[in-house]
């Protein structure tokens, strides 16, 4: 198998499985682990994967994005811890924007119910998850993306522009110190950017695999956030580098 064929095979496997392990792939393809490591380094140089100890994650891009069904099965324990910690940062907020994605959905279900909140979301899944809660839920209108079951477009942005929101919980497909927060689809970036604009406080929630990755559309800078909540897969040293840009970084 030529190197380009091997690169394409590795990328396909990473996108299908969510993660590659060097040792296992080397056996499957009948090559040395060192060859796989070189291949993954090349794919990382192209921005297609993110290297980790012993393997790699696929990077979401204009040509590749996981769907909601995949997101609810990957990094679940990390996402639960992140969501629980994020919910503790509500403080006195009464109006809250909940971004699309599985971690924000988990967070929405963990918000305290001892006082009424107004929740604003573009996510049909999140709206359904909190429909029986004592909170008031406002679902943004617009075109529904089949991949994430979230509304996007000018209607969603127009609705957001009429609000002043106390706190926004936002996710992204990638976050890096150089490129900020990114997502593959321009219409998704528009909704996220508008939510950022109309919110007094902003908290980023996302697992460590998103760090150092960049996608197609930038919608925010790291410095726009007061807090970043992630898991301990992000090293202490790297967390400190992000904190130098402004936000407090919490690892759980």
N, C-alpha and C positions, 0 to 999 in steps of 0.2 A: 504494500500500500504506500503510495507516494505521500509526501508530507501534507500537501494540500488536501488530499482525500482524507487523511487522518485528522487534520484540523476540522474539516467539515463534520466528520463522524463524531469527534469529541464535542463539538458545539451542539450537534443534534442531541447527543446523550445528555449533556448538561441541561439543555432546555426541557427535555422530557422528564428527567429525574429530579431536577432542582439542585443537584450537587454531583460532582465527580470525585471519586477517590482514586488517587494515582495508582496505588498498588492493584486494585481490582481491574481498572481499565487496561493497565499494562498487560495483565494476564489475558484479558479478553481479546486484545488486539495483537498479542504475540510479540510485543516489543519490550525493550528495557524500560524501567521506571524513569530513568534519566531522559529518555526520548519523550515520554509523556510530559515530564516537567518542562522540557524545552518547548514542546508544543503549546502547553498552557501559558507559558511566558509570552509566546508570540501572540496568542489569542488575547491575553491581557493587554499587551501593547496596542492591539487594535481596538481595545475597549469593549470586547465581546464577553469576557469573563473576568471575575475577580478572584485572584489567587488566595488561598487560605492554607493553613498548615495541613499538608497531606492531600490537598485537592483544590477544588475551585467551584465557585457559584457562577451561574450565568448572569450577565448584566442585562437588564431590560432596556430596550432601545426602540427606535421608530419601527423596526421590523419584528420585534419580539416583545411580548408582554404576557405575564401569567394572568390567568383568569381567576375569578373568585373561588371556584371549586378547588383550584390548586392551592390558593392562599390559605384555605382553612385546614390544610393538611401539613403545612410546612412550618417549622419553628414554632409549633403551637405553644409549648410550655414557656418559651421565651416571650412570646406575644402576650400570654396571660399575665406574666409578671410585669411586663412593661405597661399593660393596660391598667393593672391594679395600682401601680405606682403613679401613673398619670392621673387617675381619678382622685388621688389624694391631694393633688395640686390645684383643685378647684377653687379653694379659698372662698372668697365672697361672691364669686361670679354667679349671675342669675340667668344670663343669656349665653348660650354655648354653641359654637359651631363644631360639628362632628364630621370629619372628612370621610370620604369613601375608603374602603379597605377593611380587612378583617380585624386588625388591631384596634382601629377606632371603633368598630362595631362592638368588640369586647368591652372597651372602655365605657361606651354608652350604657351598657347593661350594669356596670359597676358604680355608676354615679350615685351619690347618696339620695335617699328618698325621703329624708326627714324635712325637706323643704321643697317647694315647687320650683322647677327650672323650666326655661324655654329652650328647647333643643332645635337647632337648625341643621339640616343635613341634605346632601344630594343623593345619599345612598338609600335605595329602596330596602335593602337588607337591614340596615341600621334602623330605619323607620319602623319596620315590622318587628324588630327585636325589642323595641321600647314602647310599642303601641299600648301595652297593658300597664305601663308604669304611670305614676301620678303626674309625670311631667307633660308639658305641652310640646308636641313635636310638629315642626314645620318642615314639610318636604318641598325642596326646590323643584320647580317645573323645568321642562325642556326635553330634549331628545335623550332617550335612555340607551346607554352603551350596553350592549349585550354582554361584553366581556366582564364588566364590573358591576352591572345593575345600578349604575349611578347616572343621574341626569346631568347633562352638559349643554352648553350653548348659550345664546344671548338671553333667553328667558331666565335661566338660572342665575346668570350674572346680574341681570336687571333686578331680580328679587333681592339678591344680596346687597346691591348698591343702596337699597332703601333701609338697610338695617345698621344699627350700631351695636356691635356684639362685644360682650365683656371678655370672652376667652375663646380662642380657636385651638382645637386639637388637630394638627395637620400631619399627614404622612407624605411619603414621596417614594418614587421608584429608585432614586439615588440621592445621596448627599455627599458632597466633597468640599474640602476647604477651598479649592480653586474654582469650582463650577457652581457651588451653592446647591440648591435643591432642584431636582429635575424630574420630569415625567415624560413618557414617550409621545403623548397626544396633545397637540396645541389646545384643543377645546377643554381638556382636563386642566391644563396649566392655567387657562383663563379663569376657571372657577376657583382654583386654589389661590391664585393671585388676588382675586377679588375678595375672598374670605380673609386673606391676610390683611388687605387694605382696610377693611371695615372693622377689624377686631383690635381691641385695646391691648390684649395680651395674646401671645402666641407660644404654643408648646409643640415641639416636634416629638412624635413617638414612632419608633421604628427599630427593628432588630439590626444586629451588627452587620449583617450581610449587605446592607444598603450603603454602608460607609465606604468612601473611596470610589464609589461607582458614580457614573454620570450618564444621563439619558439625553434625549433630544431637546426638550423644552425646559428652559430655566424659568422658575416662577418665584424664587425667593433666594435671599442670601442667608448664610448661617447666622449672621449678626442680627437678622430680623427677629430672632427667637429669644425669649427669656430663659427657656429651659429646653434641654434635649434629654429624653428618656430612652435608654436603650438597655441592652443586656451586657453581661460581663464578657461576651465574645469580643467586644471592643476593648482593646488594651487600655490600661491606665495611662500610658504615655500618649496614645492617640486621643483619648478623651481629653487630656490636658491641652493638646494642640487645638482641639475644637473650642475648648473653654476660653482660650486666648482671643478668640474672635468675638466673645461677648456672652454667650449663654452659659448657664450652669449646666453641667453634664452629670446626669445621674445614671449609674450602672446598677442593674438589678439582676 
